């Protein structure tokens, strides 16, 4: 009997975990690592919609930023992926996409200075 009382709560928690959400924009550049006079790092917004991930990165700075999308899938049998680096030039916006077969566990964008 108690199992049936907990089932609606478990179903509601599962729905909250798989609904699409939008992450806040951020650049993964630590201020301590960067020269204070030299600004760097594209601003990225990540959207997860079911099994698909889309990231838009805009670089407002003069240095080219190589951005890479990383997708970690929720299921153990689903393959995680690391995308190819894409150059985000000065004042340029780039789109990065990735996906899982089932649900997305997490997604993030890494940054690197282009040579």
C-alpha angles and dihedrals in degrees: 000000000000091000090063091051092054096045096080091050091049091048091050091050091050091052092052091052096052102039115111115264138178122230122220117257116261142153118227096222116120113223092221091059095050128074107252091226093050116068118203141161134080118244111239134196118197125201123191115196112176106299096346128089125196125182126188115198123189120192112204093174131087095241119083114246121205107214125192128190117223120194124192114193123220098225121073092227094051117094119242115221141208114200127220117271114264123199113237103195126199112304090359130132119207131190122221123189136189139155148193127219090239128005129347116237098189141335133199142166124233124205133212133172112252115237 
